[in-house]
């Protein structure tokens, strides 16, 4: 299967919609994003495939252990070594797709909020294939799916009230404490609530620069020397005035017309 998407970055409309759905502010949303996603904290990798994590134990359960003996790396009820982020996860996913497509797609966590494919209905989709297509399109769609799931699971109030352990026990699972998920979530929220929130214009530019293979430190919506250097390098390569700033012309040249 082809998992390369459009990769449209999060917009103000998408962020505001999720905040409205959940009855929370932007700090709570960003806390989830930065806790759930791997570096560089985008819903997509540099090749425009959505961030995923393949879950062998879920595939084992959904396929009733049929592939445990022949494909133990992707189907097991035992300890799991998740392996490296990025292409390795897609290698596992594709191997599972070749065995059972629906179960494989349901066994991966997708996008900016790492929504488990198995929860496609709770996220607002008729099929896991529909969920995957949304995950390929944009971070707005990825975040909307997460918001829908949180509301369907009746944990939006826990998020709004900052009951991190109770929220984590449902959103991350009963073993949340083993990874300190609730504490990481609380810490991320505190950082955003008391500090600087990501600037979506800067974050969009960072995302498009990542797609074009310019060197960045992280996709965080914070203006820094790495972003300024990458912007200047792009401007030079594109024949634009080299200001190192994200003016409208530069962002327009960076952006994907499909977005």
Beta strands, then each sheet from edge to edge (+ up, - down):
strand 1: 52-54
strand 2: 108-110
strand 3: 115-116
sheet 1: 1+ 2- 3+
end
